[in-house]
Amino acid sequence: MKLEEIKSLKNEELKVKVEELKQELFAMRFKQASGQLENPGEMRTVRKNIARILTVIREREMVK
């Protein structure tokens, strides 16, 4: 996700998106452990997206 896309979403939507990404990352870890993960670099992308979203949420909390 791009930063502009993240900033255009509301806090509630961002929290839902974080939960979805965490579940996806959890599933990827199982696939990696069993050797079924095709693209290990995708895990890095998901982790970075989670961090981006959490950063935007935190920035909004600091402004309030």
NUKEZA-483995 format. One record per residue: x, y, z of N, C-alpha, C, CB in turn; residue number from 1. Coordinates in nm, 2 decimals. Last residue first. Glycine has a CB too. Example, Ala and Ser with C-alpha at 12.3 -4.5 7.8 and 13.67 -1.06 7.14 Angstrom:
[drenro [1.28, -0.22, 0.71], [1.37, -0.11, 0.71], [1.29, 0.00, 0.79], [1.41, -0.06, 0.57], 2],
[drenro [1.32, -0.57, 0.78], [1.23, -0.45, 0.78], [1.32, -0.33, 0.78], [1.13, -0.45, 0.90], 1],
This chain:
[drenro [-0.42, 1.47, 1.81], [-0.54, 1.50, 1.90], [-0.50, 1.56, 2.03], [-0.62, 1.38, 1.92], 64],
[drenro [-0.17, 1.41, 1.72], [-0.22, 1.53, 1.68], [-0.34, 1.57, 1.77], [-0.27, 1.53, 1.53], 63],
[drenro [-0.13, 1.15, 1.80], [-0.04, 1.25, 1.86], [-0.10, 1.39, 1.83], [0.10, 1.24, 1.80], 62],
[drenro [-0.30, 1.00, 1.65], [-0.33, 1.01, 1.79], [-0.25, 1.12, 1.85], [-0.29, 0.88, 1.86], 61],
[drenro [-0.18, 1.03, 1.40], [-0.32, 1.09, 1.42], [-0.35, 1.10, 1.57], [-0.42, 1.01, 1.35], 60],
[drenro [0.05, 0.88, 1.44], [0.06, 1.02, 1.41], [-0.07, 1.09, 1.43], [0.10, 1.04, 1.26], 59],
[drenro [-0.07, 0.62, 1.48], [0.00, 0.69, 1.59], [0.02, 0.84, 1.56], [0.14, 0.63, 1.61], 58],
[drenro [-0.16, 0.57, 1.22], [-0.25, 0.58, 1.33], [-0.19, 0.65, 1.45], [-0.29, 0.43, 1.37], 57],
[drenro [0.08, 0.58, 1.08], [-0.02, 0.68, 1.05], [-0.12, 0.69, 1.16], [-0.09, 0.64, 0.92], 56],
[drenro [0.20, 0.35, 1.20], [0.27, 0.48, 1.21], [0.16, 0.59, 1.18], [0.38, 0.49, 1.11], 55],
[drenro [0.04, 0.14, 1.12], [0.05, 0.18, 1.26], [0.11, 0.31, 1.28], [0.13, 0.07, 1.34], 54],
[drenro [0.09, 0.15, 0.84], [-0.05, 0.18, 0.89], [-0.04, 0.22, 1.04], [-0.14, 0.06, 0.87], 53],
[drenro [0.36, 0.08, 0.84], [0.32, 0.21, 0.78], [0.18, 0.25, 0.84], [0.31, 0.20, 0.63], 52],
[drenro [0.36, -0.17, 0.95], [0.43, -0.07, 1.02], [0.38, 0.07, 0.97], [0.58, -0.08, 1.00], 51],
[drenro [0.21, -0.31, 0.76], [0.16, -0.31, 0.89], [0.23, -0.19, 0.97], [0.19, -0.44, 0.97], 50],
[drenro [0.39, -0.29, 0.55], [0.26, -0.23, 0.54], [0.20, -0.21, 0.67], [0.17, -0.31, 0.44], 49],
[drenro [0.61, -0.44, 0.64], [0.62, -0.30, 0.62], [0.49, -0.22, 0.61], [0.71, -0.27, 0.49], 48],
[drenro [0.49, -0.69, 0.65], [0.54, -0.63, 0.77], [0.55, -0.48, 0.76], [0.67, -0.70, 0.81], 47],
[drenro [0.45, -0.73, 0.37], [0.33, -0.72, 0.46], [0.37, -0.66, 0.59], [0.28, -0.87, 0.48], 46],
[drenro [0.71, -0.73, 0.28], [0.62, -0.63, 0.23], [0.50, -0.61, 0.32], [0.57, -0.66, 0.09], 45],
[drenro [0.81, -0.96, 0.40], [0.87, -0.83, 0.43], [0.77, -0.72, 0.39], [1.00, -0.82, 0.36], 44],
[drenro [0.66, -1.15, 0.27], [0.64, -1.13, 0.42], [0.70, -1.00, 0.46], [0.72, -1.25, 0.49], 43],
[drenro [0.76, -1.15, 0.02], [0.62, -1.10, 0.04], [0.60, -1.07, 0.19], [0.52, -1.19, -0.02], 42],
[drenro [0.99, -1.29, 0.01], [1.00, -1.14, 0.01], [0.86, -1.08, 0.04], [1.05, -1.09, -0.12], 41],
[drenro [0.92, -1.55, -0.04], [0.95, -1.51, 0.10], [0.96, -1.36, 0.11], [1.07, -1.57, 0.15], 40],
[drenro [0.70, -1.69, -0.23], [0.78, -1.57, -0.24], [0.80, -1.52, -0.10], [0.71, -1.46, -0.32], 39],
[drenro [0.59, -1.94, -0.16], [0.66, -1.93, -0.29], [0.75, -1.80, -0.29], [0.56, -1.91, -0.40], 38],
[drenro [0.57, -2.16, 0.10], [0.57, -2.02, 0.06], [0.65, -1.99, -0.06], [0.62, -1.93, 0.18], 37],
[drenro [0.60, -2.42, 0.18], [0.50, -2.39, 0.07], [0.50, -2.25, 0.03], [0.36, -2.43, 0.12], 36],
[drenro [0.74, -2.50, 0.40], [0.81, -2.50, 0.27], [0.72, -2.47, 0.16], [0.88, -2.62, 0.25], 35],
[drenro [0.64, -2.48, 0.65], [0.61, -2.61, 0.58], [0.68, -2.61, 0.44], [0.47, -2.63, 0.57], 34],
[drenro [0.71, -2.22, 0.72], [0.76, -2.33, 0.80], [0.74, -2.47, 0.73], [0.69, -2.33, 0.93], 33],
[drenro [0.57, -2.08, 0.53], [0.71, -2.08, 0.52], [0.77, -2.19, 0.60], [0.77, -1.94, 0.58], 32],
[drenro [0.31, -2.12, 0.62], [0.35, -2.17, 0.48], [0.50, -2.18, 0.47], [0.29, -2.08, 0.37], 31],
[drenro [0.32, -1.99, 0.86], [0.30, -2.14, 0.86], [0.34, -2.19, 0.72], [0.15, -2.17, 0.88], 30],
[drenro [0.36, -1.73, 0.78], [0.46, -1.80, 0.86], [0.45, -1.95, 0.86], [0.46, -1.74, 1.01], 29],
[drenro [0.13, -1.68, 0.64], [0.25, -1.69, 0.56], [0.36, -1.76, 0.65], [0.30, -1.55, 0.52], 28],
[drenro [-0.05, -1.66, 0.85], [-0.07, -1.77, 0.75], [0.06, -1.79, 0.67], [-0.18, -1.74, 0.66], 27],
[drenro [0.05, -1.42, 0.96], [0.04, -1.54, 1.04], [0.04, -1.67, 0.95], [-0.07, -1.54, 1.14], 26],
[drenro [0.00, -1.24, 0.76], [0.14, -1.27, 0.80], [0.15, -1.40, 0.88], [0.19, -1.15, 0.88], 25],
[drenro [-0.28, -1.24, 0.76], [-0.21, -1.29, 0.64], [-0.07, -1.32, 0.68], [-0.22, -1.18, 0.54], 24],
[drenro [-0.32, -1.13, 1.02], [-0.37, -1.27, 0.99], [-0.30, -1.33, 0.87], [-0.52, -1.27, 0.97], 23],
[drenro [-0.22, -0.88, 0.97], [-0.16, -0.97, 1.07], [-0.20, -1.11, 1.05], [-0.20, -0.92, 1.21], 22],
[drenro [-0.39, -0.78, 0.78], [-0.25, -0.80, 0.74], [-0.18, -0.89, 0.84], [-0.18, -0.67, 0.73], 21],
[drenro [-0.63, -0.76, 0.93], [-0.62, -0.85, 0.81], [-0.48, -0.88, 0.78], [-0.70, -0.78, 0.69], 20],
[drenro [-0.55, -0.57, 1.12], [-0.58, -0.71, 1.16], [-0.58, -0.81, 1.05], [-0.72, -0.71, 1.23], 19],
[drenro [-0.51, -0.35, 0.95], [-0.40, -0.41, 1.03], [-0.43, -0.55, 1.07], [-0.37, -0.32, 1.15], 18],
[drenro [-0.77, -0.31, 0.86], [-0.67, -0.35, 0.77], [-0.55, -0.41, 0.84], [-0.62, -0.23, 0.68], 17],
[drenro [-0.89, -0.22, 1.10], [-0.94, -0.35, 1.04], [-0.83, -0.40, 0.94], [-1.07, -0.32, 0.96], 16],
[drenro [-0.75, 0.01, 1.13], [-0.74, -0.09, 1.23], [-0.79, -0.23, 1.18], [-0.82, -0.05, 1.36], 15],
[drenro [-0.84, 0.16, 0.91], [-0.70, 0.12, 0.92], [-0.68, 0.01, 1.02], [-0.62, 0.24, 0.96], 14],
[drenro [-1.11, 0.19, 0.96], [-1.07, 0.11, 0.85], [-0.92, 0.07, 0.86], [-1.09, 0.19, 0.72], 13],
[drenro [-1.08, 0.36, 1.18], [-1.15, 0.24, 1.20], [-1.11, 0.14, 1.08], [-1.30, 0.25, 1.20], 12],
[drenro [-0.95, 0.59, 1.07], [-0.89, 0.51, 1.17], [-0.95, 0.37, 1.19], [-0.89, 0.58, 1.30], 11],
[drenro [-1.00, 0.60, 0.71], [-1.03, 0.64, 0.84], [-0.96, 0.55, 0.94], [-1.18, 0.64, 0.87], 10],
[drenro [-0.77, 0.66, 0.43], [-0.86, 0.58, 0.51], [-0.88, 0.63, 0.65], [-0.81, 0.43, 0.52], 9],
[drenro [-0.57, 0.81, 0.33], [-0.71, 0.85, 0.28], [-0.81, 0.76, 0.36], [-0.72, 0.82, 0.13], 8],
[drenro [-0.33, 0.71, 0.42], [-0.38, 0.83, 0.48], [-0.52, 0.87, 0.44], [-0.29, 0.95, 0.44], 7],
[drenro [-0.31, 0.49, 0.24], [-0.33, 0.47, 0.39], [-0.39, 0.59, 0.45], [-0.19, 0.43, 0.45], 6],
[drenro [-0.27, 0.61, 0.00], [-0.38, 0.52, 0.02], [-0.41, 0.51, 0.16], [-0.36, 0.39, -0.05], 5],
[drenro [-0.03, 0.74, 0.05], [-0.15, 0.82, 0.01], [-0.27, 0.74, 0.04], [-0.14, 0.87, -0.13], 4],
[drenro [0.15, 0.53, 0.08], [0.12, 0.61, 0.19], [-0.01, 0.70, 0.17], [0.24, 0.71, 0.22], 3],
[drenro [0.04, 0.22, -0.07], [0.11, 0.35, -0.07], [0.06, 0.43, 0.04], [0.09, 0.42, -0.21], 2],
[drenro [0.08, -0.12, 0.00], [0.00, 0.00, 0.00], [0.09, 0.12, 0.00], [-0.09, 0.00, 0.12], 1],
